[in-house]
Amino acid sequence: MKKVTMVLGLVQYLNLVTEDETAPLREIVTEQNIRPNPPEVQDVIKFKLHEKVDAWFNEGWWEGVVSSVLSGFKYMVHFNSTNALWNLNMLG
């Protein structure tokens, strides 16, 4: 039998709060779910169909895939984790 070691971390969110809204939300997560802050955007980037993206949506960063390129900087993005499809403006 092989021994498996799991690395855990305590995360405190900047934009999510506890249910009673009195403090920042904290939770214990596995190492694979810990990501660094995204880099500062230097240039405007146009995304391509089926390109993987990280999108700020619903108070957090979510991994998704561009399912349709609309006009300007608008895209339909599919989020695999929730099976949701949203129309997003990637410039905010």
CYANA upper distance limits for C-alpha pairs under 8 A (distance plus 0.5 A):
  6 MET  CA     30 THR  CA      7.57
  6 MET  CA     31 GLU  CA      8.12
  7 VAL  CA     30 THR  CA      6.42
  7 VAL  CA     31 GLU  CA      5.89
  8 LEU  CA     28 ILE  CA      7.03
  8 LEU  CA     29 VAL  CA      6.11
  8 LEU  CA     30 THR  CA      5.03
  8 LEU  CA     31 GLU  CA      6.06
  9 GLY  CA     28 ILE  CA      6.04
  9 GLY  CA     29 VAL  CA      5.97
  9 GLY  CA     30 THR  CA      6.78
  9 GLY  CA     31 GLU  CA      7.04
  9 GLY  CA     34 ILE  CA      8.25
 10 LEU  CA     26 ARG  CA      7.32
 10 LEU  CA     27 GLU  CA      6.23
 10 LEU  CA     28 ILE  CA      5.04
 10 LEU  CA     29 VAL  CA      6.94
 11 VAL  CA     26 ARG  CA      5.96
 11 VAL  CA     27 GLU  CA      5.98
 11 VAL  CA     28 ILE  CA      6.72
 11 VAL  CA     29 VAL  CA      7.56
 12 GLN  CA     24 PRO  CA      6.93
 12 GLN  CA     25 LEU  CA      6.31
 12 GLN  CA     26 ARG  CA      4.88
 12 GLN  CA     27 GLU  CA      7.29
 13 TYR  CA     17 VAL  CA      7.96
 13 TYR  CA     24 PRO  CA      6.50
 13 TYR  CA     25 LEU  CA      6.12
 13 TYR  CA     26 ARG  CA      6.91
 14 LEU  CA     24 PRO  CA      7.12
 15 ASN  CA     24 PRO  CA      7.98
 15 ASN  CA     59 GLU  CA      6.60
 15 ASN  CA     60 GLY  CA      7.73
 16 LEU  CA     24 PRO  CA      6.51
 16 LEU  CA     25 LEU  CA      6.00
 16 LEU  CA     59 GLU  CA      7.12
 16 LEU  CA     60 GLY  CA      8.34
 17 VAL  CA     21 GLU  CA      5.79
 17 VAL  CA     22 THR  CA      7.55
 17 VAL  CA     23 ALA  CA      6.11
 17 VAL  CA     24 PRO  CA      4.75
 17 VAL  CA     25 LEU  CA      4.85
 18 THR  CA     22 THR  CA      6.93
 18 THR  CA     23 ALA  CA      6.28
 18 THR  CA     24 PRO  CA      6.53
 18 THR  CA     25 LEU  CA      5.30
 18 THR  CA     26 ARG  CA      8.39
 29 VAL  CA     33 ASN  CA      6.84
 29 VAL  CA     34 ILE  CA      7.69
 30 THR  CA     34 ILE  CA      7.50
 46 LYS  CA     73 PHE  CA      7.31
 47 PHE  CA     51 GLU  CA      7.10
 47 PHE  CA     66 VAL  CA      8.02
 47 PHE  CA     69 VAL  CA      8.23
 48 LYS  CA     66 VAL  CA      7.46
 48 LYS  CA     69 VAL  CA      7.50
 49 LEU  CA     66 VAL  CA      5.86
 49 LEU  CA     67 SER  CA      6.45
 49 LEU  CA     68 SER  CA      6.48
 49 LEU  CA     69 VAL  CA      6.73
 50 HIS  CA     65 VAL  CA      6.06
 50 HIS  CA     66 VAL  CA      5.39
 50 HIS  CA     67 SER  CA      6.24
 50 HIS  CA     68 SER  CA      8.41
 51 GLU  CA     65 VAL  CA      6.06
 51 GLU  CA     66 VAL  CA      5.97
 52 LYS  CA     63 GLU  CA      7.68
 52 LYS  CA     64 GLY  CA      6.30
 52 LYS  CA     65 VAL  CA      4.99
 52 LYS  CA     66 VAL  CA      7.05
 53 VAL  CA     63 GLU  CA      6.36
 53 VAL  CA     64 GLY  CA      5.84
 53 VAL  CA     65 VAL  CA      6.31
 53 VAL  CA     66 VAL  CA      7.61
 54 ASP  CA     61 TRP  CA      6.66
 54 ASP  CA     62 TRP  CA      5.93
 54 ASP  CA     63 GLU  CA      5.11
 54 ASP  CA     64 GLY  CA      6.68
 55 ALA  CA     61 TRP  CA      5.97
 55 ALA  CA     62 TRP  CA      5.84
 55 ALA  CA     63 GLU  CA      6.98
 55 ALA  CA     64 GLY  CA      7.58
 55 ALA  CA     90 MET  CA      7.96
 56 TRP  CA     60 GLY  CA      6.01
 56 TRP  CA     61 TRP  CA      5.04
 56 TRP  CA     62 TRP  CA      6.92
 57 PHE  CA     61 TRP  CA      6.68
 57 PHE  CA     62 TRP  CA      7.23
 62 TRP  CA     79 PHE  CA      7.65
 63 GLU  CA     79 PHE  CA      6.80
 63 GLU  CA     80 ASN  CA      8.09
 63 GLU  CA     81 SER  CA      8.43
 64 GLY  CA     77 VAL  CA      6.51
 64 GLY  CA     78 HIS  CA      5.83
 64 GLY  CA     79 PHE  CA      4.84
 64 GLY  CA     80 ASN  CA      6.83
 65 VAL  CA     77 VAL  CA      5.96
 65 VAL  CA     78 HIS  CA      5.77
 65 VAL  CA     79 PHE  CA      7.12
 65 VAL  CA     80 ASN  CA      8.48
 66 VAL  CA     75 TYR  CA      7.00
 66 VAL  CA     76 MET  CA      6.44
 66 VAL  CA     77 VAL  CA      5.03
 66 VAL  CA     78 HIS  CA      6.90
 67 SER  CA     75 TYR  CA      7.99
 67 SER  CA     76 MET  CA      5.97
 67 SER  CA     77 VAL  CA      5.95
 67 SER  CA     78 HIS  CA      6.67
 68 SER  CA     75 TYR  CA      6.23
 68 SER  CA     76 MET  CA      5.43
 68 SER  CA     77 VAL  CA      7.61
 69 VAL  CA     74 LYS  CA      7.21
 69 VAL  CA     75 TYR  CA      5.31
 69 VAL  CA     76 MET  CA      7.06
 70 LEU  CA     74 LYS  CA      5.67
 70 LEU  CA     75 TYR  CA      5.71
 70 LEU  CA     76 MET  CA      7.83
 71 SER  CA     75 TYR  CA      8.37
 73 PHE  CA     89 ASN  CA      6.16
 73 PHE  CA     90 MET  CA      6.19
 73 PHE  CA     91 LEU  CA      6.99
 74 LYS  CA     87 ASN  CA      7.44
 74 LYS  CA     88 LEU  CA      6.06
 74 LYS  CA     89 ASN  CA      4.82
 74 LYS  CA     90 MET  CA      6.66
 75 TYR  CA     87 ASN  CA      6.18
 75 TYR  CA     88 LEU  CA      5.89
 75 TYR  CA     89 ASN  CA      6.93
 75 TYR  CA     90 MET  CA      7.88
 76 MET  CA     85 LEU  CA      7.09
 76 MET  CA     86 TRP  CA      5.95
 76 MET  CA     87 ASN  CA      4.91
 76 MET  CA     88 LEU  CA      6.68
 77 VAL  CA     85 LEU  CA      6.10
 77 VAL  CA     86 TRP  CA      5.88
 77 VAL  CA     87 ASN  CA      6.88
 77 VAL  CA     88 LEU  CA      7.42
 78 HIS  CA     83 ASN  CA      7.22
 78 HIS  CA     84 ALA  CA      6.24
 78 HIS  CA     85 LEU  CA      4.89
 78 HIS  CA     86 TRP  CA      7.05
 79 PHE  CA     83 ASN  CA      5.95
 79 PHE  CA     84 ALA  CA      5.81
 79 PHE  CA     85 LEU  CA      6.84
 80 ASN  CA     84 ALA  CA      7.62
